[in-house]
Amino acid sequence: MIETQHQVTIPQHINKVMELFKNQDYFKEWQKGLVSFKNLSPIVGEKGSKRSMKIKAAGTTITMIEEITAIDLPHLWEATYKTNGVINKQSNRFHEKEITTGNSIMTVTVWDSTATFTFTGMMRLIAKGRPQLFTTQTHQHMEDFKTFAVTK
């Protein structure tokens, strides 16, 4: 098992962050490697909904199933991602805060994420030998989202 925690501060109000985060039309803008996705549930973006995602990673294309396991936006969004040999449980928490820069006060959104990866079969060996394949991906997506949110 690998557990990793990351945090990014996005210089946008939480309502703007949520508008961008929830909109699946924007996924390819900030989820590098996403080839395609297909909703598997009639209701999108709610607890229990599922989506099939094709992602280029580590020189190959993998298919994973995303299931939203908890949702209380704008503060909480959790999902489980499953593919052959890997289960990734993502917990994302958001909160707004004001920061002072010079003489001005700015409202920002703080995004905290915890990713817990469990492995079976050959993926145990890969994870043991190259854990950074898993630990850096979540943080990279968060940084890419931050860049997207600032420019959108």
C-alpha positions as CSV (number, residue, x, y, z in Angstrom):
1,M,0.0,0.0,0.0
2,I,1.1,3.6,-0.7
3,E,-0.5,6.6,0.8
4,T,0.3,10.1,-0.3
5,Q,-1.0,13.5,0.7
6,H,-0.8,16.7,-1.3
7,Q,-2.0,20.3,-1.1
8,V,-2.4,23.1,-3.6
9,T,-3.7,26.6,-3.2
10,I,-5.7,27.9,-6.1
11,P,-6.1,31.7,-6.4
12,Q,-9.9,31.4,-7.1
13,H,-13.1,31.4,-5.1
14,I,-14.3,28.0,-4.2
15,N,-17.5,28.4,-6.3
16,K,-15.3,29.0,-9.4
17,V,-13.1,26.0,-8.5
18,M,-16.1,23.8,-8.2
19,E,-17.6,25.0,-11.5
20,L,-14.4,23.9,-13.2
21,F,-13.7,20.7,-11.2
22,K,-17.2,19.2,-11.7
23,N,-17.4,19.9,-15.4
24,Q,-16.3,16.8,-17.2
25,D,-16.0,18.7,-20.5
26,Y,-12.8,20.2,-18.9
27,F,-11.2,16.9,-17.8
28,K,-8.8,16.7,-20.7
29,E,-7.7,20.3,-20.0
30,W,-6.1,19.3,-16.7
31,Q,-5.9,15.5,-16.6
32,K,-2.9,14.9,-18.7
33,G,-2.9,11.5,-20.3
34,L,-6.7,11.2,-20.4
35,V,-7.6,9.7,-23.8
36,S,-11.3,9.3,-23.3
37,F,-14.1,8.6,-20.8
38,K,-17.6,7.2,-20.9
39,N,-20.3,7.7,-18.3
40,L,-21.6,4.3,-17.1
41,S,-24.4,5.6,-14.9
42,P,-27.4,7.5,-16.0
43,I,-26.8,10.2,-13.4
44,V,-23.4,11.8,-13.7
45,G,-21.4,13.3,-10.8
46,E,-23.3,11.9,-7.9
47,K,-22.5,9.3,-5.2
48,G,-22.5,5.8,-6.8
49,S,-22.0,7.1,-10.4
50,K,-19.4,5.4,-12.4
51,R,-17.3,6.3,-15.4
52,S,-14.8,4.3,-17.6
53,M,-11.6,6.2,-18.3
54,K,-8.8,5.5,-20.8
55,I,-5.5,7.0,-19.7
56,K,-2.0,6.9,-21.2
57,A,0.4,6.1,-18.4
58,A,3.9,4.6,-18.2
59,G,4.0,4.1,-21.9
60,T,0.7,2.2,-22.2
61,T,-3.0,3.0,-22.3
62,I,-5.0,1.6,-19.3
63,T,-8.7,1.5,-18.7
64,M,-9.9,2.3,-15.2
65,I,-13.4,2.5,-13.6
66,E,-14.1,5.6,-11.4
67,E,-16.8,5.4,-8.8
68,I,-17.8,8.4,-6.8
69,T,-17.9,7.2,-3.2
70,A,-18.7,10.4,-1.3
71,I,-19.7,13.8,-2.3
72,D,-20.5,17.0,-0.3
73,L,-19.4,19.8,-2.6
74,P,-17.9,22.3,-2.3
75,H,-16.0,20.7,0.5
76,L,-15.6,16.9,-0.2
77,W,-15.3,14.7,-3.2
78,E,-14.1,11.1,-3.0
79,A,-13.8,8.4,-5.6
80,T,-12.3,5.0,-6.1
81,Y,-10.4,4.1,-9.3
82,K,-9.9,0.5,-10.2
83,T,-7.8,-1.1,-12.9
84,N,-5.9,-4.4,-13.2
85,G,-3.8,-4.8,-10.1
86,V,-4.5,-1.3,-8.7
87,I,-7.1,0.3,-6.5
88,N,-6.7,4.1,-5.8
89,K,-8.9,5.7,-3.2
90,Q,-8.9,9.5,-3.6
91,S,-10.2,11.8,-0.9
92,N,-10.3,15.5,-1.9
93,R,-11.2,18.3,0.5
94,F,-11.6,21.9,-0.4
95,H,-11.9,25.1,1.7
96,E,-11.7,28.8,1.1
97,K,-9.5,31.1,3.0
98,E,-8.3,34.7,2.8
99,I,-4.6,35.5,2.5
100,T,-3.0,38.9,2.7
101,T,-0.5,39.9,0.1
102,G,1.0,43.3,0.6
103,N,-2.0,45.6,1.1
104,S,-4.6,43.4,-0.4
105,I,-6.7,40.4,0.8
106,M,-7.2,37.6,-1.7
107,T,-9.7,34.7,-1.4
108,V,-8.2,31.4,-2.4
109,T,-9.3,27.7,-2.4
110,V,-7.1,25.2,-0.6
111,W,-7.3,21.7,-2.0
112,D,-6.1,18.8,0.2
113,S,-5.9,15.4,-1.4
114,T,-5.1,12.0,0.1
115,A,-4.5,9.1,-2.3
116,T,-4.3,5.5,-1.1
117,F,-3.1,2.9,-3.5
118,T,-3.4,-0.9,-3.0
119,F,-1.9,-3.4,-5.3
120,T,-2.3,-7.1,-6.3
121,G,-0.2,-9.4,-8.5
122,M,2.5,-7.9,-10.6
123,M,1.5,-4.4,-9.7
124,R,2.9,-5.0,-6.2
125,L,6.4,-5.5,-7.7
126,I,6.1,-2.4,-9.9
127,A,4.8,-0.3,-7.0
128,K,7.6,-1.5,-4.8
129,G,10.3,-0.8,-7.4
130,R,8.9,2.5,-8.7
131,P,6.5,4.1,-6.2
132,Q,6.9,7.5,-7.7
133,L,4.8,6.3,-10.7
134,F,1.9,6.5,-8.2
135,T,2.9,9.2,-5.7
136,T,3.6,11.9,-8.3
137,Q,0.5,11.5,-10.5
138,T,-2.0,12.9,-8.0
139,H,0.1,16.0,-7.3
140,Q,0.7,16.6,-11.0
141,H,-3.1,16.5,-11.7
142,M,-3.6,19.0,-8.9
143,E,-1.0,21.4,-10.2
144,D,-2.3,21.1,-13.7
145,F,-5.8,21.8,-12.4
146,K,-4.5,24.9,-10.6
147,T,-2.9,26.2,-13.8
148,F,-6.1,25.5,-15.7
149,A,-8.3,27.2,-13.1
150,V,-6.1,30.3,-13.1
151,T,-6.3,30.7,-16.9
152,K,-10.0,29.7,-17.4
